[in-house]
Amino acid sequence: MMMQQSVFQILADPSRFRIVEALVGGEQAVGDLVRAVDIDQSGVSRHLRILGEAGFVTMRPDGARRLYSLRPEPFQVIDDWVRRYGKLWEGRLDRFDAALARRQGLPQPGGKK
């Protein structure tokens, strides 16, 4: 499993992020990505190499074309990270909701007023 920091560093580059966004819809050839993200072919190829080395994309040869698609593993790392911090925020938001209800004199969860 890759380190979370490197996952975010990879996606922090706006060009790589746009390529990932373009691949959400499914497998695409380099030429399609060049048109979708408005980056020259050498730039797209360079970013695809970086994304491939980081485990974000996989390449499948199709005759003379190379088709790229997203791999799920790095996105699972991101999902795990978000869930971990989501629990922190859920607790804070529950406490905020209870404090707001007390301040407004509304019934609180658990039947307290």
Secondary structure, DSSP 8 states (H G I E B T S, - for coil): ---HHHHHHHHHSHHHHHHHHHHTTS-EEHHHHHHHHT--HHHHHHHHHHHHHTTSEEEEEETTEEEEEE-SHHHHHHHHHHHHHHHHHHHHHHHHHHHHHHHHT---TTS--
